Amino acid sequence: ALRLRPQAAEQQASTQGDPWLSHWWTAFDDPLLTRLVETGVAADPELALPTEQAARGGSGRKLGGRKRSGRADEAERHAALYERAQKQAEKAERIARAYFKVRATQQHMAVARESLESQQENIKVASLRFRAGLAPAYDANFARTQSATTAAALGEVEAEFQRDIARLAELTRIDAQPLREAFGTHVPTLAAPPLPPEDQGGIVALRRA
């Protein structure tokens, strides 16, 4: 079974800026997306919380022959937290993009499978009509050719799905097999998230991407 680590409370507390922006992916109301983003961020050692001394900017060190002031340490601490928050946001974006890529490929795969099933039925019908003398052999042959073309296309989409899963597994540090199982066979309808607060103009870039 897929085990997803929730993001640590202290990591959430360190995220800078407006809560809506720092957790924008939750606006899609997609539990799997939310868990994957938070698991991937929490599992990345580069995004771990800095040590107490590092967070304080190395209090006690000397700069230019003088002991660092408390104000300088505070500025360095804020700079470190801001940089970490930026890296978290970038990682969340990469995971979300990879997630939606998997969903899109999964949708294409479902459509191709449905088409293939329909075309295979067409082969049966055309063959019965030919044997009954109600249709030429061309109909059945055409149905077989169409089915073979769709089957080949389906194979390509299935290979693409495996590559997409592998990419998402790499980003989230989750094994590919349980990740595939988490996506299942049902493809949900992905609704657009609600509009952000009016003062969050920066999020427009995310919607345009």
N, C-alpha and C positions, 0 to 999 in steps of 0.2 A: 504494500500500500504506500501511497505517496505521503511522505511526512514533510510538512512545510513549517519552517520556523517563523513564528510571528516576530515582528520587529521589536527589539528590546525597548522597554519603556524609556530608559535613559537616552536611547538613540532618538526616539521621537521627541523627547524634551529638548534635545540639542538642536533640532532643526530650526533654522532661522526663518523669519518672515511670516507672512500670513498663513494660517493653517490650511486655508482652501488651496493655496498654491503649493504648499509643501506636501499635500496629499491629494493632488488633482485626480489621480487615477481612481480614487474611490467614487468619483462622480459618475463613473460608468455603471455603478451598482453591479459589478461582476465579481463575485467572491473569489473565483480562481485567479483572475487578474490581480486582485488586491493581495492575495496570499503569495503569489509568485513574485510580485514586486518587493514586498516586505521581506520575503525569504531571501531573495537575491541580494538585497541591500545589506541585510543582517549577516549574510555569509561571506561578504567581501572583506578580507582583512585590511584592505586599504582604507575602508570606511569605519574602522573601529574607533571607538572614542579615545582621544588622546589621554595620556597619563596625567595625573594631577599636576606634576611639575611642568609637563609640556603645555598643558592648558593654561598654566599661569605664565607661560613664556619664559620659563627658566629663571624664576625669581632668585635674586642674589647674584646673578652674573654681572660683570662689569662691562660697560660700553663706553669706549673712548676714555678709559681711566676713571670713570665715575660709576658708582653703583646705579643700576637701572632704577628708574623711578617707578612707583606703583602705576602711574598713568601709562607708561610705556609698556609695562607688562600686560596691563589690561587691553591695550590696543593690539598687542600681538596675540593675545588670547582670542579676541574677537575675530582677528584676521584668520586664525587657524580654524575656528568654528565656521566662519563664512566659507572658507575654502572647502571644508568637509561637506557642508550643506550643498555647495555647488556640485561636488562630485557625486553626492547622493542623488541629486536631481538628474544628473546626466545618466547615472546607472539606471534609475527608474525609467527614464525615457527609452533607453536601449531595450530594456526588458519589455516595456509596453509595446514598442514597435515590433519586437520579435513575436510577442504574444498575438498581436493582430495579424501578423503575417501567417502564423500557424492557422488561425481561424479562417483566414481568407482561402488558404490552400485547402483546408478541410472542407470548406463550402464547395470549392471547385471539384474536389474529389467526390463529394456526395452527388453533385449534379451529373458528373461523368458516369458514376455507377448507376444512377437512375436511368440515364440515357441508354446505357448498355443493356440493362434489363429489358427496356422497352424494345430495343432493336432485336434482341434475341427472341422476343415474342413475335416480332414481325417476321423473322426467319421461319418460325413454325407455321404461321398463318400462310405465308407465301408458298411454302413447300406443300402444304395441304391443298391450296388452291391449284398449284401446278399439277399435282397428282390427280386432282379431280377434273382436270382439263378446263379450269376456269381462268387460268392466268398463264402467261408465258414463263419460261424458265428464267428469263431476264429478271423478273421481280425477286425471285429467291436469291439469285446470284448478287443482285444489287444489295439486298438486305444483308447478305453475308459480308460483302465488302465494307459496307457501312459499319457493321458490328466490329469487324477486325480493326478498322481505323479508330473507332472509339476505344477499343480495348488497348491499343497501343498508346493512345493519348492518356488513358487512365493510368497506365504503368508509369508514364512520365510524371504525372501529378502525384502519384503515390511516392515516387522517389524524391520529389520536391518536398513532400510532407515530412519524410524522414530527415532530410537536411534541415528543414525548419525546426523540427523537434531537437535535433542535435545542437543547433545554435542556441535555442532557448535553454537547453540543459546546461550548456557551457556558461551562460550568463547567470543562471540561478544556482548552479552547482548541485543540481538534482539529476539523478540517474535518468536516462532517456526512457527506459521501459515504464517505470511508474508515472513518468510525465505523460507518456502516450495514453496510459490508462486513465489519467486524470481528465484528459480531453474527451475521452469516450467517443461514441459514434454519433451522438446527437449534436447537431450544430445549432447553438442558440442564436436567436436574432439579436444582433448587437445594436442597441438603441443609442442614439446620440445623448451625451451627457447634458444636464441642464446648463443654462448659461451661467457664467461666473458672475460674482457681484460686479456692479458697474465700475467700481474703482480698481478692478483687476484687469486693466487693459493689456498687460503683458501676456496673458494667457491666450490672446488671439493668435499668437505665433504658433502655439500648440495646435489650435484648431485648423490652421492653414497648412500645417506640415503634412 
